[in-house]
Amino acid sequence: MSDLPDSINVGGLRYTVRRSVAPLGDTISLGQCDMTMATMDVMAGLPDDVARTTLLHECLEAIKYSHQLDLTHPDLMTLEHALDALLIANPALLGLYGARQC
């Protein structure tokens, strides 16, 4: 997916979005959010839909961290897939927010 954003602002912190070819973490993972370094890595070479949901998942991880939410990984996976389905089924929803620069 060539159109991933270069950065994403979550909770007032700007995360750099990177495509990674190296293994992410100690386990098999498609993405990783590093709150200390303010980076989100998405594995390179993923199909567009998988890269999109992976980035969404990493954004949810950042929200969880910045708001100190007590969410499990399965909770985040549920939110990831539910939000992705919501936005795909309702593309006009994003239009309500307009194109804003942070």
ZANUTOR-38132 format. One line per field, with one value per atom (N, C-alpha, C, O): x, y, z; residue in three letters. Coordinates in nm, 3 decimals, m for minus. Atoms other than C-alpha are relative to their C-alpha. Layout:
c1 c(X / ...)
c2 c(Y / ...)
c3 c(Z / ...)
type c(ALA / ...)
***
This chain:
c1 c(0.086 / 0.000 / 0.090 / 0.164 / m0.088 / 0.173 / m0.059 / 0.011 / 0.061 / m0.074 / m0.018 / m0.104 / 0.002 / m0.014 / 0.053 / 0.145 / m0.050 / 0.031 / 0.142 / 0.182 / m0.136 / 0.382 / m0.001 / 0.093 / 0.011 / 0.261 / m0.147 / m0.234 / 0.135 / m0.045 / 0.009 / 0.097 / 0.006 / m0.135 / m0.100 / m0.218 / 0.087 / m0.277 / 0.025 / 0.137 / m0.012 / m0.343 / 0.103 / 0.166 / m0.096 / m0.125 / 0.143 / 0.233 / m0.133 / 0.174 / 0.000 / m0.086 / m0.010 / 0.280 / 0.088 / 0.206 / m0.069 / 0.376 / 0.046 / m0.030 / m0.052 / 0.598 / m0.043 / m0.024 / 0.045 / 0.451 / 0.108 / 0.149 / m0.107 / 0.711 / m0.045 / m0.124 / 0.016 / 0.703 / 0.124 / 0.236 / m0.114 / 0.923 / 0.012 / m0.087 / m0.026 / 1.084 / 0.057 / 0.061 / m0.057 / 1.243 / m0.113 / m0.222 / 0.100 / 1.055 / m0.035 / 0.052 / 0.047 / 0.847 / m0.021 / m0.113 / 0.014 / 0.895 / 0.047 / 0.109 / m0.042 / 0.953 / m0.091 / m0.052 / 0.096 / 0.645 / m0.029 / 0.013 / 0.042 / 0.503 / m0.107 / m0.214 / 0.089 / 0.338 / 0.001 / 0.105 / 0.010 / 0.213 / 0.028 / 0.054 / m0.024 / 0.260 / 0.047 / 0.041 / m0.049 / 0.403 / m0.010 / 0.021 / 0.006 / 0.343 / 0.098 / 0.088 / m0.098 / 0.632 / m0.030 / 0.001 / 0.040 / 0.500 / 0.119 / 0.114 / m0.119 / 0.847 / 0.068 / 0.111 / m0.064 / 0.989 / m0.099 / m0.059 / 0.107 / 0.653 / 0.007 / 0.009 / m0.001 / 0.665 / m0.107 / m0.140 / 0.089 / 0.416 / 0.061 / 0.081 / m0.056 / 0.561 / m0.106 / m0.179 / 0.088 / 0.358 / 0.088 / 0.168 / m0.083 / 0.514 / m0.019 / m0.132 / 0.003 / 0.602 / m0.052 / m0.036 / 0.044 / 0.443 / m0.136 / m0.179 / 0.133 / 0.104 / m0.102 / m0.087 / 0.110 / m0.212 / m0.059 / m0.052 / 0.051 / m0.379 / m0.096 / m0.085 / 0.098 / m0.667 / 0.066 / 0.024 / m0.070 / m0.432 / 0.086 / 0.092 / m0.081 / m0.197 / m0.089 / m0.052 / 0.093 / m0.497 / m0.046 / m0.043 / 0.049 / m0.635 / 0.115 / 0.094 / m0.117 / m0.285 / 0.030 / 0.054 / m0.024 / m0.232 / m0.110 / m0.082 / 0.110 / m0.576 / 0.022 / m0.002 / m0.028 / m0.481 / 0.108 / 0.096 / m0.109 / m0.159 / m0.050 / m0.004 / 0.061 / m0.360 / m0.080 / m0.075 / 0.076 / m0.588 / 0.094 / 0.063 / m0.100 / m0.280 / 0.047 / 0.061 / m0.044 / m0.166 / m0.109 / m0.080 / 0.112 / m0.513 / m0.008 / m0.027 / 0.003 / m0.511 / 0.107 / 0.081 / m0.113 / m0.172 / m0.023 / m0.006 / 0.011 / m0.244 / m0.116 / m0.113 / 0.115 / m0.576 / m0.002 / m0.098 / m0.014 / m0.458 / m0.125 / m0.179 / 0.117 / m0.743 / 0.037 / 0.144 / m0.022 / m0.772 / m0.065 / m0.169 / 0.050 / m0.823 / 0.097 / 0.218 / m0.082 / m0.700 / 0.030 / m0.032 / m0.029 / m0.548 / m0.124 / m0.151 / 0.124 / m0.872 / m0.099 / m0.169 / 0.085 / m1.062 / 0.043 / m0.040 / m0.053 / m0.835 / m0.028 / m0.060 / 0.028 / m0.880 / m0.147 / m0.179 / 0.143 / m1.259 / m0.026 / m0.097 / 0.016 / m1.245 / 0.058 / m0.002 / m0.066 / m1.005 / m0.091 / m0.112 / 0.083 / m1.234 / m0.136 / m0.190 / 0.128 / m1.554 / 0.012 / m0.074 / m0.020 / m1.417 / 0.031 / m0.017 / m0.032 / m1.275 / m0.128 / m0.151 / 0.126 / m1.612 / m0.093 / m0.158 / 0.083 / m1.794 / 0.042 / m0.042 / m0.049 / m1.572 / m0.013 / m0.036 / 0.017 / m1.587 / m0.147 / m0.177 / 0.143 / m1.967 / m0.056 / m0.161 / 0.049 / m2.001 / 0.110 / 0.152 / m0.113 / m1.730 / m0.030 / 0.062 / 0.036 / m1.922 / 0.024 / 0.033 / m0.023 / m1.865 / 0.127 / 0.128 / m0.126 / m1.505 / m0.014 / 0.054 / 0.022 / m1.629 / m0.054 / m0.039 / 0.051 / m1.797 / 0.112 / 0.090 / m0.114 / m1.452 / 0.083 / 0.164 / m0.073 / m1.313 / 0.149 / 0.195 / m0.145 / m0.946 / 0.062 / 0.063 / m0.059 / m0.775 / 0.147 / 0.189 / m0.143 / m0.408 / 0.020 / m0.034 / m0.030 / m0.279 / 0.134 / 0.178)
c2 c(m0.117 / 0.000 / 0.123 / 0.147 / m0.116 / 0.313 / 0.125 / 0.226 / m0.123 / 0.558 / 0.004 / 0.076 / m0.017 / 0.503 / 0.139 / 0.187 / m0.134 / 0.842 / m0.008 / m0.111 / m0.007 / 0.948 / 0.013 / m0.029 / m0.017 / 1.036 / 0.006 / 0.035 / m0.002 / 1.016 / 0.062 / 0.028 / m0.064 / 1.234 / m0.073 / m0.084 / 0.070 / 1.040 / 0.058 / 0.053 / m0.052 / 1.205 / 0.110 / 0.123 / m0.109 / 1.502 / m0.040 / 0.045 / 0.048 / 1.287 / m0.041 / m0.118 / 0.035 / 1.263 / m0.123 / m0.123 / 0.126 / 0.908 / m0.003 / 0.029 / 0.023 / 0.843 / m0.140 / m0.237 / 0.129 / 0.564 / m0.051 / 0.018 / 0.059 / 0.331 / m0.136 / m0.207 / 0.134 / 0.028 / m0.079 / m0.036 / 0.076 / m0.242 / m0.134 / m0.203 / 0.130 / m0.540 / m0.097 / m0.217 / 0.084 / m0.669 / m0.058 / m0.002 / 0.053 / m0.893 / 0.104 / 0.178 / m0.098 / m0.686 / m0.067 / m0.147 / 0.055 / m0.776 / m0.144 / m0.198 / 0.137 / m1.117 / m0.105 / m0.221 / 0.094 / m1.276 / 0.041 / 0.147 / m0.035 / m1.284 / 0.108 / 0.085 / m0.114 / m0.946 / 0.077 / 0.091 / m0.077 / m0.742 / 0.148 / 0.222 / m0.140 / m0.413 / 0.015 / m0.078 / m0.028 / m0.250 / 0.150 / 0.232 / m0.139 / 0.074 / 0.019 / m0.048 / m0.030 / 0.215 / 0.140 / 0.240 / m0.128 / 0.487 / 0.084 / 0.206 / m0.072 / 0.578 / 0.072 / 0.186 / m0.059 / 0.640 / 0.072 / 0.135 / m0.060 / 0.761 / m0.048 / 0.031 / 0.059 / 0.521 / m0.109 / m0.175 / 0.110 / 0.286 / m0.069 / m0.008 / 0.079 / 0.009 / m0.092 / m0.156 / 0.093 / m0.183 / m0.082 / m0.027 / 0.088 / m0.484 / 0.033 / 0.048 / m0.027 / m0.413 / m0.122 / m0.235 / 0.108 / m0.620 / m0.058 / m0.155 / 0.050 / m0.670 / 0.044 / 0.150 / m0.047 / m0.660 / 0.129 / 0.151 / m0.130 / m0.317 / m0.009 / 0.069 / 0.008 / m0.429 / m0.041 / 0.006 / 0.044 / m0.598 / 0.114 / 0.135 / m0.115 / m0.296 / 0.105 / 0.164 / m0.099 / m0.069 / m0.038 / 0.045 / 0.041 / m0.272 / m0.010 / 0.013 / 0.004 / m0.319 / 0.141 / 0.159 / m0.138 / 0.058 / 0.046 / 0.113 / m0.035 / 0.103 / m0.063 / 0.002 / 0.068 / m0.152 / 0.074 / 0.093 / m0.072 / 0.037 / 0.135 / 0.181 / m0.124 / 0.360 / m0.027 / 0.052 / 0.036 / 0.186 / m0.030 / 0.003 / 0.023 / 0.072 / 0.134 / 0.147 / m0.132 / 0.436 / 0.069 / 0.133 / m0.057 / 0.548 / m0.068 / m0.001 / 0.075 / 0.274 / 0.054 / 0.076 / m0.048 / 0.397 / 0.144 / 0.175 / m0.142 / 0.770 / 0.029 / 0.128 / m0.019 / 0.733 / m0.101 / m0.107 / 0.100 / 0.454 / m0.089 / m0.108 / 0.086 / 0.227 / m0.143 / m0.192 / 0.139 / m0.121 / m0.092 / m0.152 / 0.083 / m0.305 / m0.114 / m0.095 / 0.116 / m0.652 / 0.002 / 0.077 / 0.012 / m0.745 / m0.047 / 0.007 / 0.036 / m0.926 / 0.116 / 0.129 / m0.120 / m0.605 / 0.089 / 0.137 / m0.085 / m0.410 / m0.062 / 0.010 / 0.067 / m0.671 / 0.018 / 0.041 / m0.020 / m0.644 / 0.142 / 0.163 / m0.139 / m0.265 / 0.027 / 0.097 / m0.016 / m0.279 / m0.044 / 0.031 / 0.054 / m0.497 / 0.070 / 0.090 / m0.070 / m0.320 / 0.140 / 0.180 / m0.133 / 0.027 / m0.005 / 0.078 / 0.015 / m0.090 / m0.027 / 0.034 / 0.032 / m0.240 / 0.122 / 0.147 / m0.120 / 0.076 / 0.103 / 0.159 / m0.101 / 0.304 / m0.044 / 0.039 / 0.049 / 0.083 / 0.009 / 0.046 / m0.003 / 0.061 / 0.142 / 0.165 / m0.138 / 0.436 / 0.100 / 0.175 / m0.089 / 0.628 / 0.147 / 0.226 / m0.141 / 0.954 / 0.042 / 0.161 / m0.031 / 0.931 / 0.081 / 0.178 / m0.076 / 1.051 / 0.141 / 0.232 / m0.132 / 1.341 / 0.101 / 0.221 / m0.088 / 1.481 / 0.074 / 0.180 / m0.059 / 1.558 / 0.089 / 0.168 / m0.083 / 1.721 / m0.028 / m0.109 / 0.015 / 1.741 / 0.108 / 0.226 / m0.094 / 1.903 / m0.030 / m0.146 / 0.016 / 1.959 / 0.020 / 0.114 / m0.012 / 1.903 / 0.065 / 0.084)
c3 c(0.000 / 0.000 / 0.000 / 0.096 / 0.012 / m0.115 / 0.063 / 0.076 / m0.049 / 0.035 / 0.152 / 0.202 / m0.144 / 0.405 / 0.032 / m0.034 / m0.034 / 0.571 / 0.057 / 0.112 / m0.055 / 0.670 / 0.151 / 0.219 / m0.144 / 1.018 / 0.039 / m0.042 / m0.056 / 1.242 / 0.138 / 0.218 / m0.130 / 1.539 / 0.087 / 0.052 / m0.094 / 1.834 / 0.138 / 0.189 / m0.135 / 2.168 / 0.015 / 0.120 / m0.005 / 2.083 / m0.033 / m0.034 / 0.035 / 1.987 / m0.147 / m0.191 / 0.142 / 1.622 / m0.015 / 0.020 / 0.025 / 1.526 / m0.145 / m0.236 / 0.134 / 1.225 / m0.043 / 0.031 / 0.054 / 1.009 / m0.094 / m0.188 / 0.080 / 0.860 / m0.055 / 0.007 / 0.056 / 0.631 / 0.037 / 0.009 / m0.051 / 0.782 / m0.073 / m0.096 / 0.061 / 0.612 / 0.103 / 0.079 / m0.105 / 0.934 / 0.084 / 0.087 / m0.093 / 1.179 / 0.106 / 0.152 / m0.097 / 1.419 / 0.134 / 0.150 / m0.134 / 1.783 / 0.010 / m0.081 / m0.028 / 1.935 / m0.062 / m0.076 / 0.057 / 1.779 / m0.143 / m0.189 / 0.136 / 1.431 / 0.012 / 0.068 / m0.011 / 1.402 / m0.131 / m0.195 / 0.123 / 1.109 / 0.023 / m0.072 / m0.032 / 1.290 / 0.142 / 0.222 / m0.134 / 1.596 / 0.025 / m0.062 / m0.041 / 1.783 / 0.115 / 0.218 / m0.104 / 1.984 / 0.052 / m0.012 / m0.057 / 2.211 / 0.043 / 0.038 / m0.044 / 2.341 / m0.117 / m0.104 / 0.118 / 1.993 / m0.092 / m0.190 / 0.081 / 1.852 / m0.145 / m0.239 / 0.134 / 1.559 / m0.010 / 0.089 / 0.033 / 1.397 / m0.121 / m0.225 / 0.110 / 1.182 / m0.054 / 0.021 / 0.069 / 0.927 / m0.094 / m0.170 / 0.083 / 0.757 / m0.148 / m0.195 / 0.145 / 0.394 / m0.073 / m0.027 / 0.086 / 0.120 / 0.033 / m0.029 / m0.035 / 0.285 / m0.104 / m0.164 / 0.086 / 0.074 / 0.059 / 0.180 / m0.043 / 0.091 / 0.119 / 0.213 / m0.108 / 0.313 / 0.132 / 0.238 / m0.121 / 0.561 / 0.055 / 0.176 / m0.044 / 0.571 / 0.064 / 0.166 / m0.053 / 0.631 / 0.141 / 0.232 / m0.131 / 0.921 / 0.101 / 0.221 / m0.089 / 1.065 / 0.052 / 0.171 / m0.043 / 1.071 / 0.096 / 0.195 / m0.090 / 1.227 / 0.138 / 0.240 / m0.126 / 1.494 / 0.079 / 0.200 / m0.067 / 1.572 / 0.052 / 0.157 / m0.050 / 1.603 / 0.127 / 0.221 / m0.120 / 1.852 / 0.117 / 0.231 / m0.105 / 2.046 / 0.058 / 0.179 / m0.046 / 2.062 / 0.082 / 0.182 / m0.077 / 2.179 / 0.136 / 0.238 / m0.126 / 2.443 / 0.095 / 0.213 / m0.080 / 2.566 / 0.047 / 0.165 / m0.034 / 2.555 / 0.096 / 0.169 / m0.089 / 2.739 / 0.115 / 0.192 / m0.107 / 2.971 / 0.010 / 0.119 / 0.005 / 2.863 / 0.035 / m0.001 / m0.040 / 3.007 / m0.104 / m0.079 / 0.109 / 2.678 / m0.026 / m0.025 / 0.034 / 2.595 / m0.150 / m0.226 / 0.143 / 2.261 / m0.078 / m0.185 / 0.070 / 2.163 / m0.009 / m0.110 / 0.007 / 2.250 / m0.117 / m0.193 / 0.108 / 2.013 / m0.136 / m0.232 / 0.128 / 1.739 / m0.038 / m0.155 / 0.027 / 1.772 / m0.048 / m0.147 / 0.040 / 1.754 / m0.139 / m0.220 / 0.130 / 1.459 / m0.114 / m0.209 / 0.108 / 1.248 / m0.007 / m0.116 / 0.000 / 1.357 / m0.060 / m0.139 / 0.056 / 1.276 / m0.149 / m0.225 / 0.142 / 0.944 / m0.079 / m0.184 / 0.069 / 0.846 / m0.003 / m0.104 / m0.007 / 0.961 / m0.104 / m0.174 / 0.093 / 0.753 / m0.145 / m0.233 / 0.138 / 0.444 / m0.042 / m0.155 / 0.032 / 0.462 / m0.006 / m0.065 / m0.010 / 0.527 / m0.032 / 0.056 / 0.033 / 0.338 / 0.022 / 0.045 / m0.022 / 0.376 / 0.145 / 0.174 / m0.140 / 0.750 / 0.019 / 0.096 / m0.012 / 0.712 / m0.055 / m0.009 / 0.057 / 0.501 / 0.101 / 0.082 / m0.104 / 0.812 / 0.072 / 0.130 / m0.069 / 0.949 / m0.090 / m0.040 / 0.094 / 0.635 / 0.003 / 0.084 / 0.005 / 0.547 / 0.088 / 0.052 / m0.095 / 0.844 / 0.018 / 0.015 / m0.029 / 0.908 / 0.148 / 0.207 / m0.143 / 1.261 / 0.020 / 0.133)
type c(MET / MET / MET / MET / SER / SER / SER / SER / ASP / ASP / ASP / ASP / LEU / LEU / LEU / LEU / PRO / PRO / PRO / PRO / ASP / ASP / ASP / ASP / SER / SER / SER / SER / ILE / ILE / ILE / ILE / ASN / ASN / ASN / ASN / VAL / VAL / VAL / VAL / GLY / GLY / GLY / GLY / GLY / GLY / GLY / GLY / LEU / LEU / LEU / LEU / ARG / ARG / ARG / ARG / TYR / TYR / TYR / TYR / THR / THR / THR / THR / VAL / VAL / VAL / VAL / ARG / ARG / ARG / ARG / ARG / ARG / ARG / ARG / SER / SER / SER / SER / VAL / VAL / VAL / VAL / ALA / ALA / ALA / ALA / PRO / PRO / PRO / PRO / LEU / LEU / LEU / LEU / GLY / GLY / GLY / GLY / ASP / ASP / ASP / ASP / THR / THR / THR / THR / ILE / ILE / ILE / ILE / SER / SER / SER / SER / LEU / LEU / LEU / LEU / GLY / GLY / GLY / GLY / GLN / GLN / GLN / GLN / CYS / CYS / CYS / CYS / ASP / ASP / ASP / ASP / MET / MET / MET / MET / THR / THR / THR / THR / MET / MET / MET / MET / ALA / ALA / ALA / ALA / THR / THR / THR / THR / MET / MET / MET / MET / ASP / ASP / ASP / ASP / VAL / VAL / VAL / VAL / MET / MET / MET / MET / ALA / ALA / ALA / ALA / GLY / GLY / GLY / GLY / LEU / LEU / LEU / LEU / PRO / PRO / PRO / PRO / ASP / ASP / ASP / ASP / ASP / ASP / ASP / ASP / VAL / VAL / VAL / VAL / ALA / ALA / ALA / ALA / ARG / ARG / ARG / ARG / THR / THR / THR / THR / THR / THR / THR / THR / LEU / LEU / LEU / LEU / LEU / LEU / LEU / LEU / HIS / HIS / HIS / HIS / GLU / GLU / GLU / GLU / CYS / CYS / CYS / CYS / LEU / LEU / LEU / LEU / GLU / GLU / GLU / GLU / ALA / ALA / ALA / ALA / ILE / ILE / ILE / ILE / LYS / LYS / LYS / LYS / TYR / TYR / TYR / TYR / SER / SER / SER / SER / HIS / HIS / HIS / HIS / GLN / GLN / GLN / GLN / LEU / LEU / LEU / LEU / ASP / ASP / ASP / ASP / LEU / LEU / LEU / LEU / THR / THR / THR / THR / HIS / HIS / HIS / HIS / PRO / PRO / PRO / PRO / ASP / ASP / ASP / ASP / LEU / LEU / LEU / LEU / MET / MET / MET / MET / THR / THR / THR / THR / LEU / LEU / LEU / LEU / GLU / GLU / GLU / GLU / HIS / HIS / HIS / HIS / ALA / ALA / ALA / ALA / LEU / LEU / LEU / LEU / ASP / ASP / ASP / ASP / ALA / ALA / ALA / ALA / LEU / LEU / LEU / LEU / LEU / LEU / LEU / LEU / ILE / ILE / ILE / ILE / ALA / ALA / ALA / ALA / ASN / ASN / ASN / ASN / PRO / PRO / PRO / PRO / ALA / ALA / ALA / ALA / LEU / LEU / LEU / LEU / LEU / LEU / LEU / LEU / GLY / GLY / GLY / GLY / LEU / LEU / LEU / LEU / TYR / TYR / TYR / TYR / GLY / GLY / GLY / GLY / ALA / ALA / ALA / ALA / ARG / ARG / ARG / ARG / GLN / GLN / GLN / GLN / CYS / CYS / CYS / CYS)
***
